[in-house]
Amino acid sequence: PFIDPAREKAFEEFLGKYICYTKECKTDSDLFLLNEEYDAFVCGSDQIWAPTFFNEKYFLSFVENPNKRIAYAPSIGLTKIDDPYVKMRMAEHLKGFVSLSVREEQGAEIIKRISGKKAQVVLDPTLLLTSEEWDKLASPSLGMIDEDKPYILCYFLGTDKSNRSHALAMSKKLGLPLKVIPVFQRDVRWGQKILTGIGPAEFLTLIKNAALVCTDSFHGTCISILYQKPFLTYERFKSKDANNQNSRIHHILRLLGLDYRLVEDTNAPYDNPFECDYSDCNKRLEEKRTESVAFLSD
């Protein structure tokens, strides 16, 4: 990974400013004592239910009262669960939820199959906030970029070289510089503008000001959608990869009618990348947001 002390500092400042923590829980007993303090426990979101990283604490195993257990938009990530032991344990814990939701249709199907439980499909929590609400958390300005000059923002969590090559090709085609949020040390070798010290607040501002966003990140895609930016989303995993988690990307793009923003052939140019119509997407997003908030209210 790319070592960036300034990024660590930016994250710490953001978390210290906006996140309210419990006391640190180091043992099972510490977690169990929380039952006396809280009216409800919500687990989610992201891939806390990925079978490759099974941890019963992410299924709120320490919460005594099933009515206090709420699953909001966790992701299983994979298309199937191969490990029979993990499958059995997940099924046991899922049956202990009264309020059960997941982030993708595929996750709901797996839950139904292994536990018989019906899970409502809800939006990732990042999409519950509007861009105006996210603006309140964004960095007001960034000295590292000239915000008046258009740029393509690149944020790749995967290692696929062809995705990076395609982004470079788009840069040349459009005559716009690439600005890269580095994830791996090799990202420095792009020969592009490498951005350091990027925490959540800076991340929001970079996407908001970009002319185009190129990413294989689920949340990079979500924030691009909220700010109604032209974006290109790439598959992070090969289709034959046993740990393929591309379903998350496919689901959100299909749900919001933005399938055409997925780059399926990195050897071909993407024509008219700036033509990104959000009118239908906005209607779908508002409907799904209403359903998701209703789940939490209930």
C-alpha positions as CSV (number, residue, x, y, z in Angstrom):
1,P,0.0,0.0,0.0
2,F,0.9,3.6,-0.5
3,I,2.3,5.0,2.8
4,D,0.9,8.5,3.5
5,P,1.2,9.9,7.0
6,A,-0.7,13.0,5.9
7,R,-3.7,10.9,4.9
8,E,-3.7,9.2,8.3
9,K,-3.7,12.6,9.9
10,A,-6.6,13.8,7.7
11,F,-8.7,10.7,8.6
12,E,-8.0,11.1,12.3
13,E,-9.1,14.8,12.2
14,F,-12.3,13.9,10.3
15,L,-13.2,11.0,12.7
16,G,-12.4,13.1,15.7
17,K,-14.6,15.9,14.5
18,Y,-17.7,13.9,13.3
19,I,-17.7,10.4,14.9
20,C,-19.0,9.7,18.4
21,Y,-17.5,6.5,19.8
22,T,-18.3,4.1,22.6
23,K,-15.4,3.3,24.9
24,E,-13.0,0.9,23.3
25,C,-14.1,-2.7,23.5
26,K,-11.3,-5.2,23.8
27,T,-13.1,-8.3,25.1
28,D,-16.4,-10.1,24.7
29,S,-17.3,-8.8,28.2
30,D,-16.8,-5.2,27.1
31,L,-19.2,-5.7,24.2
32,F,-21.7,-7.5,26.4
33,L,-21.8,-4.6,28.8
34,L,-23.1,-2.4,26.0
35,N,-26.5,-4.1,26.3
36,E,-27.1,-2.0,29.4
37,E,-26.3,1.3,27.7
38,Y,-28.0,1.3,24.3
39,D,-31.6,1.1,23.0
40,A,-30.6,-0.4,19.7
41,F,-27.6,-1.8,17.8
42,V,-27.2,-1.3,14.0
43,C,-24.6,-3.3,12.0
44,G,-23.6,-2.2,8.6
45,S,-22.8,-1.3,6.0
46,D,-20.1,-2.3,3.5
47,Q,-18.8,-5.9,3.4
48,I,-19.0,-6.8,7.1
49,W,-20.8,-10.0,6.1
50,A,-18.2,-11.1,3.5
51,P,-17.9,-14.9,4.1
52,T,-14.1,-14.7,3.6
53,F,-13.9,-12.5,6.7
54,F,-16.6,-14.1,8.9
55,N,-16.8,-12.5,12.3
56,E,-19.9,-13.2,14.5
57,K,-19.5,-9.7,16.2
58,Y,-20.6,-8.2,12.9
59,F,-23.8,-10.1,13.3
60,L,-24.4,-8.5,16.7
61,S,-23.9,-11.8,18.5
62,F,-23.3,-10.0,21.8
63,V,-26.7,-8.3,21.7
64,E,-29.2,-10.1,24.0
65,N,-32.5,-8.7,22.8
66,P,-33.3,-9.7,19.1
67,N,-35.6,-6.6,18.9
68,K,-32.5,-4.4,19.4
69,R,-30.6,-6.0,16.5
70,I,-30.8,-4.1,13.3
71,A,-28.9,-4.8,10.1
72,Y,-28.7,-1.8,7.8
73,A,-27.3,-2.4,4.3
74,P,-24.4,-4.9,5.1
75,S,-22.9,-6.5,2.0
76,I,-22.0,-10.1,1.5
77,G,-20.1,-9.1,-1.6
78,L,-19.7,-12.6,-3.2
79,T,-22.1,-14.6,-5.3
80,K,-22.0,-17.6,-3.1
81,I,-20.7,-19.0,0.2
82,D,-18.4,-22.0,-0.3
83,D,-17.4,-22.7,3.2
84,P,-20.1,-25.0,4.8
85,Y,-19.1,-24.0,8.3
86,V,-19.3,-20.3,7.6
87,K,-22.6,-20.8,5.8
88,M,-24.1,-22.6,8.8
89,R,-22.9,-20.0,11.3
90,M,-24.2,-17.1,9.1
91,A,-27.6,-18.8,8.9
92,E,-27.7,-19.1,12.7
93,H,-26.9,-15.5,13.3
94,L,-29.3,-14.2,10.5
95,K,-32.2,-15.9,12.2
96,G,-31.5,-13.7,15.3
97,F,-32.5,-10.5,13.4
98,V,-36.0,-8.9,13.6
99,S,-35.0,-6.0,11.4
100,L,-33.0,-7.3,8.4
101,S,-31.8,-5.5,5.3
102,V,-28.9,-5.8,2.9
103,R,-27.3,-3.6,0.2
104,E,-27.7,-5.8,-2.9
105,E,-30.3,-8.1,-4.4
106,Q,-27.7,-10.8,-4.6
107,G,-27.2,-10.6,-0.8
108,A,-30.9,-10.9,-0.2
109,E,-31.1,-14.0,-2.4
110,I,-28.2,-15.7,-0.5
111,I,-29.8,-14.9,2.9
112,K,-33.2,-16.3,1.8
113,R,-31.4,-19.4,0.5
114,I,-29.3,-20.2,3.6
115,S,-31.6,-19.0,6.4
116,G,-35.1,-18.7,5.0
117,K,-35.2,-15.0,6.1
118,K,-36.4,-12.2,3.9
119,A,-34.1,-9.2,3.8
120,Q,-35.1,-5.8,2.4
121,V,-32.8,-4.3,-0.1
122,V,-31.9,-0.7,0.9
123,L,-29.5,2.0,-0.2
124,D,-25.9,2.2,1.0
125,P,-26.0,4.9,3.8
126,T,-23.8,7.2,1.8
127,L,-26.7,7.6,-0.6
128,L,-29.2,8.6,2.1
129,L,-27.5,12.0,2.3
130,T,-27.9,14.6,-0.4
131,S,-25.0,16.3,-2.0
132,E,-25.9,19.5,0.0
133,E,-25.6,17.4,3.2
134,W,-22.3,16.0,2.1
135,D,-21.0,19.5,1.3
136,K,-21.2,20.3,5.1
137,L,-18.5,17.6,5.6
138,A,-16.4,18.5,2.6
139,S,-13.1,20.4,2.7
140,P,-13.9,24.0,1.7
141,S,-10.9,24.2,-0.6
142,L,-7.8,22.2,-1.6
143,G,-4.5,23.9,-2.1
144,M,-3.2,20.9,-4.0
145,I,-5.3,21.5,-7.1
146,D,-6.3,24.4,-9.2
147,E,-10.0,24.1,-8.7
148,D,-10.7,26.3,-11.8
149,K,-9.0,24.0,-14.2
150,P,-10.8,20.8,-15.3
151,Y,-9.2,17.4,-14.4
152,I,-10.0,13.7,-14.4
153,L,-9.9,12.2,-10.9
154,C,-8.7,8.6,-10.6
155,Y,-9.3,6.4,-7.6
156,F,-8.6,2.7,-8.1
157,L,-8.7,0.2,-5.3
158,G,-7.8,-2.8,-7.5
159,T,-4.6,-3.7,-9.3
160,D,-5.9,-4.1,-12.9
161,K,-3.4,-2.3,-15.2
162,S,-5.9,-2.2,-18.1
163,N,-8.2,0.1,-16.0
164,R,-5.4,2.5,-15.4
165,S,-4.4,2.4,-19.1
166,H,-8.0,3.2,-20.1
167,A,-8.1,6.2,-17.8
168,L,-4.8,7.4,-19.3
169,A,-6.3,7.0,-22.8
170,M,-9.3,9.1,-21.7
171,S,-6.9,11.7,-20.4
172,K,-5.2,12.0,-23.8
173,K,-8.5,11.8,-25.7
174,L,-10.1,14.6,-23.7
175,G,-6.9,16.7,-23.2
176,L,-7.4,16.7,-19.4
177,P,-4.8,15.9,-16.8
178,L,-5.2,13.0,-14.4
179,K,-5.2,13.5,-10.7
180,V,-4.6,10.3,-8.8
181,I,-5.5,9.3,-5.2
182,P,-2.8,6.7,-4.6
183,V,-3.7,3.4,-3.1
184,F,-0.6,1.4,-4.0
185,Q,3.0,2.4,-4.2
186,R,3.0,1.6,-7.9
187,D,0.4,4.4,-8.4
188,V,3.3,6.8,-8.0
189,R,4.8,5.4,-11.2
190,W,1.8,6.6,-13.3
191,G,3.7,9.8,-14.0
192,Q,0.5,11.7,-13.2
193,K,-0.3,14.2,-10.4
194,I,-0.4,12.2,-7.2
195,L,-2.5,13.6,-4.4
196,T,-1.5,13.1,-0.8
197,G,-3.2,13.8,2.5
198,I,-6.6,12.8,1.1
199,G,-9.1,12.1,3.9
200,P,-12.9,11.9,3.6
201,A,-13.4,15.7,3.5
202,E,-10.8,16.1,0.7
203,F,-12.2,13.1,-1.1
204,L,-15.6,14.7,-1.3
205,T,-14.2,18.0,-2.7
206,L,-12.0,16.3,-5.3
207,I,-15.1,14.4,-6.7
208,K,-17.3,17.5,-6.6
209,N,-14.8,19.6,-8.6
210,A,-13.7,16.9,-11.1
211,A,-14.7,17.1,-14.8
212,L,-14.8,13.3,-14.9
213,V,-14.2,10.5,-12.3
214,C,-12.6,7.2,-13.2
215,T,-12.9,4.6,-10.4
216,D,-13.4,0.9,-9.5
217,S,-14.6,1.9,-6.1
218,F,-18.2,1.4,-5.0
219,H,-18.2,4.5,-2.8
220,G,-16.3,6.5,-5.4
221,T,-19.2,5.7,-7.7
222,C,-21.8,6.6,-5.1
223,I,-20.3,10.0,-4.3
224,S,-19.9,10.7,-8.1
225,I,-23.6,9.9,-8.5
226,L,-24.6,12.2,-5.6
227,Y,-22.6,15.1,-7.1
228,Q,-24.1,14.2,-10.5
229,K,-20.6,14.0,-12.1
230,P,-19.8,12.3,-15.3
231,F,-18.0,9.1,-14.2
232,L,-16.7,5.9,-15.5
233,T,-16.8,2.8,-13.3
234,Y,-14.5,-0.2,-13.9
235,E,-14.8,-3.7,-12.7
236,R,-12.2,-4.3,-9.9
237,F,-12.2,-8.1,-10.1
238,K,-11.9,-10.6,-13.0
239,S,-15.1,-12.5,-13.6
240,K,-13.4,-15.9,-12.8
241,D,-12.0,-14.6,-9.5
242,A,-13.4,-16.6,-6.6
243,N,-13.5,-13.4,-4.5
244,N,-15.2,-11.5,-7.3
245,Q,-17.2,-8.6,-5.7
246,N,-18.3,-6.8,-8.9
247,S,-21.9,-7.5,-8.1
248,R,-22.0,-4.4,-5.8
249,I,-21.1,-2.2,-8.7
250,H,-23.5,-3.9,-11.1
251,H,-26.4,-3.6,-8.6
252,I,-26.1,0.1,-7.9
253,L,-25.7,1.0,-11.5
254,R,-28.6,-1.1,-12.6
255,L,-30.8,0.1,-9.7
256,L,-30.2,3.8,-10.7
257,G,-30.3,3.2,-14.5
258,L,-26.7,4.0,-15.0
259,D,-25.5,0.7,-16.4
260,Y,-24.0,2.5,-19.4
261,R,-21.4,4.2,-17.2
262,L,-19.7,0.8,-16.7
263,V,-16.5,0.3,-18.8
264,E,-16.8,-3.2,-20.1
265,D,-14.0,-3.1,-22.7
266,T,-10.9,-1.3,-21.5
267,N,-9.4,-1.7,-25.0
268,A,-12.1,0.5,-26.5
269,P,-12.5,4.2,-26.0
270,Y,-15.6,5.4,-24.1
271,D,-17.4,7.8,-26.5
272,N,-19.0,11.0,-25.1
273,P,-18.0,10.5,-21.4
274,F,-19.5,13.8,-20.4
275,E,-23.0,12.9,-21.6
276,C,-24.4,11.6,-18.3
277,D,-28.1,12.1,-17.9
278,Y,-29.3,12.1,-14.2
279,S,-33.0,12.8,-14.7
280,D,-34.2,9.2,-14.4
281,C,-31.5,8.4,-11.8
282,N,-32.7,11.2,-9.5
283,K,-36.2,9.9,-9.5
284,R,-35.1,6.3,-8.8
285,L,-32.7,7.5,-6.1
286,E,-35.4,9.5,-4.3
287,E,-37.8,6.6,-4.4
288,K,-35.2,4.2,-3.0
289,R,-34.1,6.8,-0.4
290,T,-37.7,7.1,0.9
291,E,-38.0,3.3,1.2
292,S,-34.6,3.0,3.0
293,V,-35.4,5.8,5.5
294,A,-38.8,4.2,6.2
295,F,-37.0,0.9,7.0
296,L,-34.8,2.8,9.6
297,S,-37.8,4.7,11.0
298,D,-39.8,1.4,11.4
